[in-house]
Amino acid sequence: MTLKLTVGVCRKIGQANYGSASASCNAEVELNSTLEDLDAFHQAAKDGFAACERAVNDQLTKSQGNGSATHRPPLEQPSGNGNGPRPASEKQLDYVRRLASQIEGLGVRGLEGLATNMFGKPVAGLASPEASRLIDVLKGAKDGSVDVQEMLNVADRKV
């Protein structure tokens, strides 16, 4: 029995002046297995999602880090009280640092360079939505769907 597996990832991020950048990836693969081989099915799904996640992250990283004059930092989401975005929580910042420490070759300097590249400010100055985005990128780097070396190269060119 042939199974068809379709996976997809779509992500949209806000930018200054009410702009946005988005990327999506959809993949379809035929599996030559039966429903009894759930491990193979789960691995194929996991691999498909990882490939799509990598493609989406790479595209969004390129759109943010292209160095052009039209590059704008992501839009900060207001907190709802009219005072701008809520600062990142200590829990978020601790998690960012813990994730960064688990990524070989990143280090404190690389993390700070990445935050500066992505948001124009150090890790300690991030707003909550920015910290969430950084966490997503670091998770991708940890699981291999985001190229750490490319992240550091872009950060080094900007710092």
Summary of the structure (lengths in Angstrom):
residues: 159
radius of gyration: 17.8
end to end distance: 54.1
largest distance: 58.0
contacts: 449
relative contact order: 0.15
helix: 52%
strand: 19%
